[in-house]
Amino acid sequence: MADTAGRTAGARGHRAAGLLAGLLAPRPSGTRHPLVATAMVVPLAAFLAFLFGGWDAVVTQASSVAGMLGR
């Protein structure tokens, strides 16, 4: 749980300010959930594939992986 000892008594009454401070505060380093990581990477990968004309390569690789998995 987050360390809340540094907050003042006046900040407790302002929920929006506390929420905003919580969203902007630096988080301790750790691991992300795999779905969050995927959601972050897939749009960038799609953009780069579109930018460099790599759709054919992406389709070929996906087809090869699906063939190896037996689907």
PEPESUL-V596564 format. One record per residue. N is the residue number from 1. RES is the residue in one small letter. PHI is phi in degrees with one decimal (none if undefined). D_CENTER is the distance of its C-alpha to the mean C-alpha in Angstrom with 2 decimals. Layout:
<<N:RES:PHI:D_CENTER> <N:RES:PHI:D_CENTER>>
//
This chain:
<<1:m:none:20.53> <2:a:-69.1:20.23> <3:d:-80.1:23.35> <4:t:-109.6:25.21> <5:a:-66.3:28.50> <6:g:-81.0:28.09> <7:r:-77.2:28.09> <8:t:-90.2:31.40> <9:a:-66.0:33.25> <10:g:-69.1:33.03> <11:a:-73.7:29.23> <12:r:-69.0:29.31> <13:g:-78.6:30.95> <14:h:-107.0:28.35> <15:r:-65.9:25.43> <16:a:-63.6:23.71> <17:a:-65.9:24.08> <18:g:-66.5:22.80> <19:l:-66.0:19.71> <20:l:-64.0:19.04> <21:a:-64.1:19.76> <22:g:-67.7:17.38> <23:l:-73.8:14.45> <24:l:-92.8:15.53> <25:a:-70.1:16.62> <26:p:-65.6:15.19> <27:r:-99.7:13.59> <28:p:-66.3:15.06> <29:s:-69.1:13.48> <30:g:-174.6:12.62> <31:t:-101.7:10.61> <32:r:-93.6:7.32> <33:h:-65.5:8.15> <34:p:-57.2:8.56> <35:l:-68.7:7.68> <36:v:-67.2:4.07> <37:a:-61.9:4.42> <38:t:-64.5:6.83> <39:a:-64.1:5.64> <40:m:-80.1:4.15> <41:v:-87.7:7.44> <42:v:-60.0:9.88> <43:p:-60.8:10.67> <44:l:-65.2:11.31> <45:a:-62.8:13.33> <46:a:-64.7:15.21> <47:f:-63.2:16.05> <48:l:-65.7:17.35> <49:a:-64.1:19.27> <50:f:-67.7:20.81> <51:l:-62.4:21.60> <52:f:-99.3:23.39> <53:g:67.5:24.91> <54:g:-97.4:23.34> <55:w:-61.5:23.25> <56:d:-62.8:26.34> <57:a:-66.3:24.93> <58:v:-64.1:21.77> <59:v:-65.2:24.15> <60:t:-63.1:26.49> <61:q:-65.0:24.01> <62:a:-63.0:22.60> <63:s:-65.7:26.25> <64:s:-65.2:27.15> <65:v:-64.9:24.45> <66:a:-63.0:25.51> <67:g:-65.9:29.10> <68:m:-67.5:28.55> <69:l:-80.8:26.97> <70:g:82.3:30.02> <71:r:-112.1:28.55>>
//
